[in-house]
Amino acid sequence: MRNESQTLATSLAKLWPNRLHESNFFKNVLCRLSLHRWSQLDVRELAQGKDVRFCRWCSDVKIDGEIYRQ
């Protein structure tokens, strides 16, 4: 299950590109401290009913409460 979620996180991260260069220094520090700004997109067809959230400031993906770093 973990490997399947990691594969899903990697493929979904490509839909939501890395934004570290767009964010300011303070937002980058918050992400490094695991204080993300989560956003939810409608990816039900791709995620098969899982709760998927993306950080608006970095490329991390949260699937069913577990964070996957890209």
mmCIF file of the N, C-alpha and C atoms, coordinates in Angstrom:
data_MODEL
# 
_entry.id   MODEL 
# 
loop_
_atom_site.group_PDB 
_atom_site.id 
_atom_site.type_symbol 
_atom_site.label_atom_id 
_atom_site.label_alt_id 
_atom_site.label_comp_id 
_atom_site.label_asym_id 
_atom_site.label_entity_id 
_atom_site.label_seq_id 
_atom_site.pdbx_PDB_ins_code 
_atom_site.Cartn_x 
_atom_site.Cartn_y 
_atom_site.Cartn_z 
_atom_site.occupancy 
_atom_site.B_iso_or_equiv 
_atom_site.pdbx_formal_charge 
_atom_site.auth_seq_id 
_atom_site.auth_comp_id 
_atom_site.auth_asym_id 
_atom_site.auth_atom_id 
_atom_site.pdbx_PDB_model_num 
ATOM 1   N N  . MET A 1 1  ? 0.824   -1.194 0.000   1.00 0.00 ? 1  MET A N  1 
ATOM 2   C CA . MET A 1 1  ? 0.000   0.000  0.000   1.00 0.00 ? 1  MET A CA 1 
ATOM 3   C C  . MET A 1 1  ? 0.871   1.263  0.000   1.00 0.00 ? 1  MET A C  1 
ATOM 4   N N  . ARG A 1 2  ? 1.940   1.229  0.759   1.00 0.00 ? 2  ARG A N  1 
ATOM 5   C CA . ARG A 1 2  ? 2.833   2.383  0.829   1.00 0.00 ? 2  ARG A CA 1 
ATOM 6   C C  . ARG A 1 2  ? 3.443   2.678  -0.537  1.00 0.00 ? 2  ARG A C  1 
ATOM 7   N N  . ASN A 1 3  ? 3.888   1.633  -1.238  1.00 0.00 ? 3  ASN A N  1 
ATOM 8   C CA . ASN A 1 3  ? 4.502   1.818  -2.547  1.00 0.00 ? 3  ASN A CA 1 
ATOM 9   C C  . ASN A 1 3  ? 3.487   2.360  -3.548  1.00 0.00 ? 3  ASN A C  1 
ATOM 10  N N  . GLU A 1 4  ? 2.249   1.886  -3.458  1.00 0.00 ? 4  GLU A N  1 
ATOM 11  C CA . GLU A 1 4  ? 1.195   2.371  -4.345  1.00 0.00 ? 4  GLU A CA 1 
ATOM 12  C C  . GLU A 1 4  ? 0.912   3.861  -4.090  1.00 0.00 ? 4  GLU A C  1 
ATOM 13  N N  . SER A 1 5  ? 0.880   4.263  -2.824  1.00 0.00 ? 5  SER A N  1 
ATOM 14  C CA . SER A 1 5  ? 0.646   5.670  -2.490  1.00 0.00 ? 5  SER A CA 1 
ATOM 15  C C  . SER A 1 5  ? 1.815   6.541  -2.920  1.00 0.00 ? 5  SER A C  1 
ATOM 16  N N  . GLN A 1 6  ? 3.039   6.026  -2.801  1.00 0.00 ? 6  GLN A N  1 
ATOM 17  C CA . GLN A 1 6  ? 4.215   6.783  -3.230  1.00 0.00 ? 6  GLN A CA 1 
ATOM 18  C C  . GLN A 1 6  ? 4.176   7.013  -4.736  1.00 0.00 ? 6  GLN A C  1 
ATOM 19  N N  . THR A 1 7  ? 3.792   5.985  -5.488  1.00 0.00 ? 7  THR A N  1 
ATOM 20  C CA . THR A 1 7  ? 3.678   6.111  -6.939  1.00 0.00 ? 7  THR A CA 1 
ATOM 21  C C  . THR A 1 7  ? 2.601   7.112  -7.307  1.00 0.00 ? 7  THR A C  1 
ATOM 22  N N  . LEU A 1 8  ? 1.471   7.058  -6.606  1.00 0.00 ? 8  LEU A N  1 
ATOM 23  C CA . LEU A 1 8  ? 0.390   8.007  -6.838  1.00 0.00 ? 8  LEU A CA 1 
ATOM 24  C C  . LEU A 1 8  ? 0.840   9.433  -6.529  1.00 0.00 ? 8  LEU A C  1 
ATOM 25  N N  . ALA A 1 9  ? 1.560   9.627  -5.423  1.00 0.00 ? 9  ALA A N  1 
ATOM 26  C CA . ALA A 1 9  ? 2.045   10.954 -5.047  1.00 0.00 ? 9  ALA A CA 1 
ATOM 27  C C  . ALA A 1 9  ? 3.007   11.506 -6.093  1.00 0.00 ? 9  ALA A C  1 
ATOM 28  N N  . THR A 1 10 ? 3.868   10.650 -6.622  1.00 0.00 ? 10 THR A N  1 
ATOM 29  C CA . THR A 1 10 ? 4.819   11.088 -7.636  1.00 0.00 ? 10 THR A CA 1 
ATOM 30  C C  . THR A 1 10 ? 4.104   11.514 -8.912  1.00 0.00 ? 10 THR A C  1 
ATOM 31  N N  . SER A 1 11 ? 3.115   10.747 -9.327  1.00 0.00 ? 11 SER A N  1 
ATOM 32  C CA . SER A 1 11 ? 2.393   11.105 -10.557 1.00 0.00 ? 11 SER A CA 1 
ATOM 33  C C  . SER A 1 11 ? 1.527   12.342 -10.363 1.00 0.00 ? 11 SER A C  1 
ATOM 34  N N  . LEU A 1 12 ? 0.922   12.503 -9.189  1.00 0.00 ? 12 LEU A N  1 
ATOM 35  C CA . LEU A 1 12 ? 0.101   13.686 -8.930  1.00 0.00 ? 12 LEU A CA 1 
ATOM 36  C C  . LEU A 1 12 ? 0.943   14.945 -8.779  1.00 0.00 ? 12 LEU A C  1 
ATOM 37  N N  . ALA A 1 13 ? 2.166   14.803 -8.265  1.00 0.00 ? 13 ALA A N  1 
ATOM 38  C CA . ALA A 1 13 ? 3.041   15.972 -8.103  1.00 0.00 ? 13 ALA A CA 1 
ATOM 39  C C  . ALA A 1 13 ? 3.384   16.590 -9.455  1.00 0.00 ? 13 ALA A C  1 
ATOM 40  N N  . LYS A 1 14 ? 3.360   15.792 -10.512 1.00 0.00 ? 14 LYS A N  1 
ATOM 41  C CA . LYS A 1 14 ? 3.627   16.327 -11.839 1.00 0.00 ? 14 LYS A CA 1 
ATOM 42  C C  . LYS A 1 14 ? 2.502   17.250 -12.307 1.00 0.00 ? 14 LYS A C  1 
ATOM 43  N N  . LEU A 1 15 ? 1.288   17.030 -11.784 1.00 0.00 ? 15 LEU A N  1 
ATOM 44  C CA . LEU A 1 15 ? 0.168   17.909 -12.117 1.00 0.00 ? 15 LEU A CA 1 
ATOM 45  C C  . LEU A 1 15 ? 0.273   19.241 -11.389 1.00 0.00 ? 15 LEU A C  1 
ATOM 46  N N  . TRP A 1 16 ? 0.962   19.235 -10.267 1.00 0.00 ? 16 TRP A N  1 
ATOM 47  C CA . TRP A 1 16 ? 1.087   20.412 -9.410  1.00 0.00 ? 16 TRP A CA 1 
ATOM 48  C C  . TRP A 1 16 ? 2.575   20.717 -9.308  1.00 0.00 ? 16 TRP A C  1 
ATOM 49  N N  . PRO A 1 17 ? 3.130   21.541 -10.204 1.00 0.00 ? 17 PRO A N  1 
ATOM 50  C CA . PRO A 1 17 ? 4.594   21.697 -10.300 1.00 0.00 ? 17 PRO A CA 1 
ATOM 51  C C  . PRO A 1 17 ? 5.222   22.321 -9.053  1.00 0.00 ? 17 PRO A C  1 
ATOM 52  N N  . ASN A 1 18 ? 6.505   22.095 -8.920  1.00 0.00 ? 18 ASN A N  1 
ATOM 53  C CA . ASN A 1 18 ? 7.284   22.620 -7.805  1.00 0.00 ? 18 ASN A CA 1 
ATOM 54  C C  . ASN A 1 18 ? 7.256   24.148 -7.818  1.00 0.00 ? 18 ASN A C  1 
ATOM 55  N N  . ARG A 1 19 ? 6.887   24.746 -6.700  1.00 0.00 ? 19 ARG A N  1 
ATOM 56  C CA . ARG A 1 19 ? 6.760   26.198 -6.616  1.00 0.00 ? 19 ARG A CA 1 
ATOM 57  C C  . ARG A 1 19 ? 7.734   26.825 -5.621  1.00 0.00 ? 19 ARG A C  1 
ATOM 58  N N  . LEU A 1 20 ? 8.759   26.111 -5.218  1.00 0.00 ? 20 LEU A N  1 
ATOM 59  C CA . LEU A 1 20 ? 9.688   26.692 -4.247  1.00 0.00 ? 20 LEU A CA 1 
ATOM 60  C C  . LEU A 1 20 ? 10.338  27.967 -4.777  1.00 0.00 ? 20 LEU A C  1 
ATOM 61  N N  . HIS A 1 21 ? 10.624  28.025 -6.048  1.00 0.00 ? 21 HIS A N  1 
ATOM 62  C CA . HIS A 1 21 ? 11.258  29.217 -6.605  1.00 0.00 ? 21 HIS A CA 1 
ATOM 63  C C  . HIS A 1 21 ? 10.272  30.397 -6.682  1.00 0.00 ? 21 HIS A C  1 
ATOM 64  N N  . GLU A 1 22 ? 8.961   30.109 -6.670  1.00 0.00 ? 22 GLU A N  1 
ATOM 65  C CA . GLU A 1 22 ? 7.962   31.180 -6.741  1.00 0.00 ? 22 GLU A CA 1 
ATOM 66  C C  . GLU A 1 22 ? 7.621   31.747 -5.364  1.00 0.00 ? 22 GLU A C  1 
ATOM 67  N N  . SER A 1 23 ? 7.782   30.941 -4.335  1.00 0.00 ? 23 SER A N  1 
ATOM 68  C CA . SER A 1 23 ? 7.440   31.379 -2.987  1.00 0.00 ? 23 SER A CA 1 
ATOM 69  C C  . SER A 1 23 ? 8.581   32.210 -2.404  1.00 0.00 ? 23 SER A C  1 
ATOM 70  N N  . ASN A 1 24 ? 8.259   32.924 -1.350  1.00 0.00 ? 24 ASN A N  1 
ATOM 71  C CA . ASN A 1 24 ? 9.314   33.702 -0.717  1.00 0.00 ? 24 ASN A CA 1 
ATOM 72  C C  . ASN A 1 24 ? 10.075  32.859 0.309   1.00 0.00 ? 24 ASN A C  1 
ATOM 73  N N  . PHE A 1 25 ? 11.120  33.387 0.860   1.00 0.00 ? 25 PHE A N  1 
ATOM 74  C CA . PHE A 1 25 ? 11.991  32.672 1.787   1.00 0.00 ? 25 PHE A CA 1 
ATOM 75  C C  . PHE A 1 25 ? 11.226  32.188 3.015   1.00 0.00 ? 25 PHE A C  1 
ATOM 76  N N  . PHE A 1 26 ? 10.350  33.019 3.556   1.00 0.00 ? 26 PHE A N  1 
ATOM 77  C CA . PHE A 1 26 ? 9.610   32.662 4.766   1.00 0.00 ? 26 PHE A CA 1 
ATOM 78  C C  . PHE A 1 26 ? 8.715   31.439 4.529   1.00 0.00 ? 26 PHE A C  1 
ATOM 79  N N  . LYS A 1 27 ? 8.051   31.383 3.376   1.00 0.00 ? 27 LYS A N  1 
ATOM 80  C CA . LYS A 1 27 ? 7.196   30.231 3.056   1.00 0.00 ? 27 LYS A CA 1 
ATOM 81  C C  . LYS A 1 27 ? 8.026   28.968 2.893   1.00 0.00 ? 27 LYS A C  1 
ATOM 82  N N  . ASN A 1 28 ? 9.213   29.089 2.305   1.00 0.00 ? 28 ASN A N  1 
ATOM 83  C CA . ASN A 1 28 ? 10.095  27.933 2.162   1.00 0.00 ? 28 ASN A CA 1 
ATOM 84  C C  . ASN A 1 28 ? 10.528  27.402 3.519   1.00 0.00 ? 28 ASN A C  1 
ATOM 85  N N  . VAL A 1 29 ? 10.811  28.302 4.451   1.00 0.00 ? 29 VAL A N  1 
ATOM 86  C CA . VAL A 1 29 ? 11.197  27.882 5.802   1.00 0.00 ? 29 VAL A CA 1 
ATOM 87  C C  . VAL A 1 29 ? 10.031  27.177 6.487   1.00 0.00 ? 29 VAL A C  1 
ATOM 88  N N  . LEU A 1 30 ? 8.813   27.687 6.333   1.00 0.00 ? 30 LEU A N  1 
ATOM 89  C CA . LEU A 1 30 ? 7.650   27.046 6.938   1.00 0.00 ? 30 LEU A CA 1 
ATOM 90  C C  . LEU A 1 30 ? 7.463   25.624 6.405   1.00 0.00 ? 30 LEU A C  1 
ATOM 91  N N  . CYS A 1 31 ? 7.653   25.427 5.113   1.00 0.00 ? 31 CYS A N  1 
ATOM 92  C CA . CYS A 1 31 ? 7.532   24.080 4.550   1.00 0.00 ? 31 CYS A CA 1 
ATOM 93  C C  . CYS A 1 31 ? 8.616   23.160 5.095   1.00 0.00 ? 31 CYS A C  1 
ATOM 94  N N  . ARG A 1 32 ? 9.811   23.658 5.242   1.00 0.00 ? 32 ARG A N  1 
ATOM 95  C CA . ARG A 1 32 ? 10.886  22.830 5.801   1.00 0.00 ? 32 ARG A CA 1 
ATOM 96  C C  . ARG A 1 32 ? 10.609  22.446 7.249   1.00 0.00 ? 32 ARG A C  1 
ATOM 97  N N  . LEU A 1 33 ? 9.811   23.263 7.938   1.00 0.00 ? 33 LEU A N  1 
ATOM 98  C CA . LEU A 1 33 ? 9.412   22.959 9.315   1.00 0.00 ? 33 LEU A CA 1 
ATOM 99  C C  . LEU A 1 33 ? 8.104   22.162 9.357   1.00 0.00 ? 33 LEU A C  1 
ATOM 100 N N  . SER A 1 34 ? 7.638   21.706 8.212   1.00 0.00 ? 34 SER A N  1 
ATOM 101 C CA . SER A 1 34 ? 6.406   20.927 8.051   1.00 0.00 ? 34 SER A CA 1 
ATOM 102 C C  . SER A 1 34 ? 5.147   21.715 8.397   1.00 0.00 ? 34 SER A C  1 
ATOM 103 N N  . LEU A 1 35 ? 5.189   23.020 8.153   1.00 0.00 ? 35 LEU A N  1 
ATOM 104 C CA . LEU A 1 35 ? 4.012   23.873 8.318   1.00 0.00 ? 35 LEU A CA 1 
ATOM 105 C C  . LEU A 1 35 ? 3.550   24.284 6.922   1.00 0.00 ? 35 LEU A C  1 
ATOM 106 N N  . HIS A 1 36 ? 2.824   23.385 6.290   1.00 0.00 ? 36 HIS A N  1 
ATOM 107 C CA . HIS A 1 36 ? 2.422   23.564 4.897   1.00 0.00 ? 36 HIS A CA 1 
ATOM 108 C C  . HIS A 1 36 ? 1.087   24.301 4.797   1.00 0.00 ? 36 HIS A C  1 
ATOM 109 N N  . ARG A 1 37 ? 0.791   24.766 3.606   1.00 0.00 ? 37 ARG A N  1 
ATOM 110 C CA . ARG A 1 37 ? -0.518  25.324 3.294   1.00 0.00 ? 37 ARG A CA 1 
ATOM 111 C C  . ARG A 1 37 ? -1.191  24.359 2.314   1.00 0.00 ? 37 ARG A C  1 
ATOM 112 N N  . TRP A 1 38 ? -2.030  23.486 2.855   1.00 0.00 ? 38 TRP A N  1 
ATOM 113 C CA . TRP A 1 38 ? -2.641  22.432 2.057   1.00 0.00 ? 38 TRP A CA 1 
ATOM 114 C C  . TRP A 1 38 ? -3.822  22.943 1.271   1.00 0.00 ? 38 TRP A C  1 
ATOM 115 N N  . SER A 1 39 ? -3.949  22.436 0.058   1.00 0.00 ? 39 SER A N  1 
ATOM 116 C CA . SER A 1 39 ? -5.059  22.753 -0.823  1.00 0.00 ? 39 SER A CA 1 
ATOM 117 C C  . SER A 1 39 ? -5.553  21.443 -1.431  1.00 0.00 ? 39 SER A C  1 
ATOM 118 N N  . GLN A 1 40 ? -6.838  21.369 -1.691  1.00 0.00 ? 40 GLN A N  1 
ATOM 119 C CA . GLN A 1 40 ? -7.397  20.138 -2.233  1.00 0.00 ? 40 GLN A CA 1 
ATOM 120 C C  . GLN A 1 40 ? -7.898  20.379 -3.649  1.00 0.00 ? 40 GLN A C  1 
ATOM 121 N N  . LEU A 1 41 ? -7.514  19.489 -4.543  1.00 0.00 ? 41 LEU A N  1 
ATOM 122 C CA . LEU A 1 41 ? -7.977  19.528 -5.924  1.00 0.00 ? 41 LEU A CA 1 
ATOM 123 C C  . LEU A 1 41 ? -8.888  18.333 -6.167  1.00 0.00 ? 41 LEU A C  1 
ATOM 124 N N  . ASP A 1 42 ? -9.724  18.434 -7.167  1.00 0.00 ? 42 ASP A N  1 
ATOM 125 C CA . ASP A 1 42 ? -10.622 17.340 -7.503  1.00 0.00 ? 42 ASP A CA 1 
ATOM 126 C C  . ASP A 1 42 ? -9.889  16.354 -8.419  1.00 0.00 ? 42 ASP A C  1 
ATOM 127 N N  . VAL A 1 43 ? -9.291  15.348 -7.812  1.00 0.00 ? 43 VAL A N  1 
ATOM 128 C CA . VAL A 1 43 ? -8.565  14.320 -8.564  1.00 0.00 ? 43 VAL A CA 1 
ATOM 129 C C  . VAL A 1 43 ? -9.137  12.938 -8.231  1.00 0.00 ? 43 VAL A C  1 
ATOM 130 N N  . ARG A 1 44 ? -10.436 12.868 -8.034  1.00 0.00 ? 44 ARG A N  1 
ATOM 131 C CA . ARG A 1 44 ? -11.075 11.610 -7.647  1.00 0.00 ? 44 ARG A CA 1 
ATOM 132 C C  . ARG A 1 44 ? -10.839 10.493 -8.664  1.00 0.00 ? 44 ARG A C  1 
ATOM 133 N N  . GLU A 1 45 ? -10.831 10.821 -9.948  1.00 0.00 ? 45 GLU A N  1 
ATOM 134 C CA . GLU A 1 45 ? -10.630 9.790  -10.967 1.00 0.00 ? 45 GLU A CA 1 
ATOM 135 C C  . GLU A 1 45 ? -9.230  9.193  -10.875 1.00 0.00 ? 45 GLU A C  1 
ATOM 136 N N  . LEU A 1 46 ? -8.246  10.010 -10.557 1.00 0.00 ? 46 LEU A N  1 
ATOM 137 C CA . LEU A 1 46 ? -6.859  9.539  -10.480 1.00 0.00 ? 46 LEU A CA 1 
ATOM 138 C C  . LEU A 1 46 ? -6.535  8.904  -9.132  1.00 0.00 ? 46 LEU A C  1 
ATOM 139 N N  . ALA A 1 47 ? -7.164  9.393  -8.080  1.00 0.00 ? 47 ALA A N  1 
ATOM 140 C CA . ALA A 1 47 ? -6.792  8.978  -6.729  1.00 0.00 ? 47 ALA A CA 1 
ATOM 141 C C  . ALA A 1 47 ? -7.651  7.854  -6.175  1.00 0.00 ? 47 ALA A C  1 
ATOM 142 N N  . GLN A 1 48 ? -8.667  7.431  -6.882  1.00 0.00 ? 48 GLN A N  1 
ATOM 143 C CA . GLN A 1 48 ? -9.503  6.304  -6.482  1.00 0.00 ? 48 GLN A CA 1 
ATOM 144 C C  . GLN A 1 48 ? -10.062 6.441  -5.069  1.00 0.00 ? 48 GLN A C  1 
ATOM 145 N N  . GLY A 1 49 ? -10.670 7.598  -4.799  1.00 0.00 ? 49 GLY A N  1 
ATOM 146 C CA . GLY A 1 49 ? -11.338 7.807  -3.520  1.00 0.00 ? 49 GLY A CA 1 
ATOM 147 C C  . GLY A 1 49 ? -10.451 8.178  -2.349  1.00 0.00 ? 49 GLY A C  1 
ATOM 148 N N  . LYS A 1 50 ? -9.194  8.473  -2.585  1.00 0.00 ? 50 LYS A N  1 
ATOM 149 C CA . LYS A 1 50 ? -8.290  8.851  -1.493  1.00 0.00 ? 50 LYS A CA 1 
ATOM 150 C C  . LYS A 1 50 ? -8.356  10.354 -1.267  1.00 0.00 ? 50 LYS A C  1 
ATOM 151 N N  . ASP A 1 51 ? -8.034  10.761 -0.042  1.00 0.00 ? 51 ASP A N  1 
ATOM 152 C CA . ASP A 1 51 ? -7.994  12.185 0.309   1.00 0.00 ? 51 ASP A CA 1 
ATOM 153 C C  . ASP A 1 51 ? -6.626  12.728 -0.089  1.00 0.00 ? 51 ASP A C  1 
ATOM 154 N N  . VAL A 1 52 ? -6.586  13.536 -1.148  1.00 0.00 ? 52 VAL A N  1 
ATOM 155 C CA . VAL A 1 52 ? -5.327  14.049 -1.688  1.00 0.00 ? 52 VAL A CA 1 
ATOM 156 C C  . VAL A 1 52 ? -5.283  15.563 -1.516  1.00 0.00 ? 52 VAL A C  1 
ATOM 157 N N  . ARG A 1 53 ? -4.182  16.056 -0.951  1.00 0.00 ? 53 ARG A N  1 
ATOM 158 C CA . ARG A 1 53 ? -3.977  17.493 -0.780  1.00 0.00 ? 53 ARG A CA 1 
ATOM 159 C C  . ARG A 1 53 ? -2.572  17.851 -1.239  1.00 0.00 ? 53 ARG A C  1 
ATOM 160 N N  . PHE A 1 54 ? -2.444  19.073 -1.774  1.00 0.00 ? 54 PHE A N  1 
ATOM 161 C CA . PHE A 1 54 ? -1.167  19.579 -2.263  1.00 0.00 ? 54 PHE A CA 1 
ATOM 162 C C  . PHE A 1 54 ? -0.773  20.789 -1.428  1.00 0.00 ? 54 PHE A C  1 
ATOM 163 N N  . CYS A 1 55 ? 0.523   20.934 -1.168  1.00 0.00 ? 55 CYS A N  1 
ATOM 164 C CA . CYS A 1 55 ? 1.003   22.148 -0.525  1.00 0.00 ? 55 CYS A CA 1 
ATOM 165 C C  . CYS A 1 55 ? 1.111   23.232 -1.592  1.00 0.00 ? 55 CYS A C  1 
ATOM 166 N N  . ARG A 1 56 ? 0.597   24.413 -1.284  1.00 0.00 ? 56 ARG A N  1 
ATOM 167 C CA . ARG A 1 56 ? 0.651   25.520 -2.237  1.00 0.00 ? 56 ARG A CA 1 
ATOM 168 C C  . ARG A 1 56 ? 2.047   26.133 -2.340  1.00 0.00 ? 56 ARG A C  1 
ATOM 169 N N  . TRP A 1 57 ? 2.904   25.848 -1.378  1.00 0.00 ? 57 TRP A N  1 
ATOM 170 C CA . TRP A 1 57 ? 4.213   26.491 -1.335  1.00 0.00 ? 57 TRP A CA 1 
ATOM 171 C C  . TRP A 1 57 ? 5.362   25.581 -1.756  1.00 0.00 ? 57 TRP A C  1 
ATOM 172 N N  . CYS A 1 58 ? 5.160   24.268 -1.784  1.00 0.00 ? 58 CYS A N  1 
ATOM 173 C CA . CYS A 1 58 ? 6.231   23.352 -2.175  1.00 0.00 ? 58 CYS A CA 1 
ATOM 174 C C  . CYS A 1 58 ? 5.624   22.201 -2.968  1.00 0.00 ? 58 CYS A C  1 
ATOM 175 N N  . SER A 1 59 ? 6.373   21.158 -3.217  1.00 0.00 ? 59 SER A N  1 
ATOM 176 C CA . SER A 1 59 ? 5.892   20.064 -4.052  1.00 0.00 ? 59 SER A CA 1 
ATOM 177 C C  . SER A 1 59 ? 5.427   18.854 -3.251  1.00 0.00 ? 59 SER A C  1 
ATOM 178 N N  . ASP A 1 60 ? 5.220   18.997 -1.946  1.00 0.00 ? 60 ASP A N  1 
ATOM 179 C CA . ASP A 1 60 ? 4.764   17.880 -1.133  1.00 0.00 ? 60 ASP A CA 1 
ATOM 180 C C  . ASP A 1 60 ? 3.294   17.574 -1.388  1.00 0.00 ? 60 ASP A C  1 
ATOM 181 N N  . VAL A 1 61 ? 2.969   16.283 -1.290  1.00 0.00 ? 61 VAL A N  1 
ATOM 182 C CA . VAL A 1 61 ? 1.610   15.802 -1.487  1.00 0.00 ? 61 VAL A CA 1 
ATOM 183 C C  . VAL A 1 61 ? 1.214   15.018 -0.240  1.00 0.00 ? 61 VAL A C  1 
ATOM 184 N N  . LYS A 1 62 ? -0.003  15.237 0.246   1.00 0.00 ? 62 LYS A N  1 
ATOM 185 C CA . LYS A 1 62 ? -0.509  14.488 1.387   1.00 0.00 ? 62 LYS A CA 1 
ATOM 186 C C  . LYS A 1 62 ? -1.637  13.580 0.891   1.00 0.00 ? 62 LYS A C  1 
ATOM 187 N N  . ILE A 1 63 ? -1.473  12.268 1.099   1.00 0.00 ? 63 ILE A N  1 
ATOM 188 C CA . ILE A 1 63 ? -2.474  11.290 0.700   1.00 0.00 ? 63 ILE A CA 1 
ATOM 189 C C  . ILE A 1 63 ? -2.929  10.552 1.952   1.00 0.00 ? 63 ILE A C  1 
ATOM 190 N N  . ASP A 1 64 ? -4.211  10.675 2.253   1.00 0.00 ? 64 ASP A N  1 
ATOM 191 C CA . ASP A 1 64 ? -4.805  10.038 3.438   1.00 0.00 ? 64 ASP A CA 1 
ATOM 192 C C  . ASP A 1 64 ? -4.019  10.346 4.700   1.00 0.00 ? 64 ASP A C  1 
ATOM 193 N N  . GLY A 1 65 ? -3.579  11.593 4.849   1.00 0.00 ? 65 GLY A N  1 
ATOM 194 C CA . GLY A 1 65 ? -2.900  12.045 6.058   1.00 0.00 ? 65 GLY A CA 1 
ATOM 195 C C  . GLY A 1 65 ? -1.400  11.792 6.102   1.00 0.00 ? 65 GLY A C  1 
ATOM 196 N N  . GLU A 1 66 ? -0.843  11.100 5.129   1.00 0.00 ? 66 GLU A N  1 
ATOM 197 C CA . GLU A 1 66 ? 0.596   10.835 5.097   1.00 0.00 ? 66 GLU A CA 1 
ATOM 198 C C  . GLU A 1 66 ? 1.263   11.722 4.055   1.00 0.00 ? 66 GLU A C  1 
ATOM 199 N N  . ILE A 1 67 ? 2.341   12.396 4.445   1.00 0.00 ? 67 ILE A N  1 
ATOM 200 C CA . ILE A 1 67 ? 3.021   13.355 3.572   1.00 0.00 ? 67 ILE A CA 1 
ATOM 201 C C  . ILE A 1 67 ? 4.091   12.633 2.751   1.00 0.00 ? 67 ILE A C  1 
ATOM 202 N N  . TYR A 1 68 ? 4.088   12.920 1.449   1.00 0.00 ? 68 TYR A N  1 
ATOM 203 C CA . TYR A 1 68 ? 5.077   12.386 0.527   1.00 0.00 ? 68 TYR A CA 1 
ATOM 204 C C  . TYR A 1 68 ? 5.878   13.548 -0.036  1.00 0.00 ? 68 TYR A C  1 
ATOM 205 N N  . ARG A 1 69 ? 7.171   13.531 0.211   1.00 0.00 ? 69 ARG A N  1 
ATOM 206 C CA . ARG A 1 69 ? 8.058   14.592 -0.258  1.00 0.00 ? 69 ARG A CA 1 
ATOM 207 C C  . ARG A 1 69 ? 8.575   14.248 -1.647  1.00 0.00 ? 69 ARG A C  1 
ATOM 208 N N  . GLN A 1 70 ? 8.579   15.213 -2.519  1.00 0.00 ? 70 GLN A N  1 
ATOM 209 C CA . GLN A 1 70 ? 9.000   14.982 -3.911  1.00 0.00 ? 70 GLN A CA 1 
ATOM 210 C C  . GLN A 1 70 ? 10.368  15.552 -4.144  1.00 0.00 ? 70 GLN A C  1 
# 
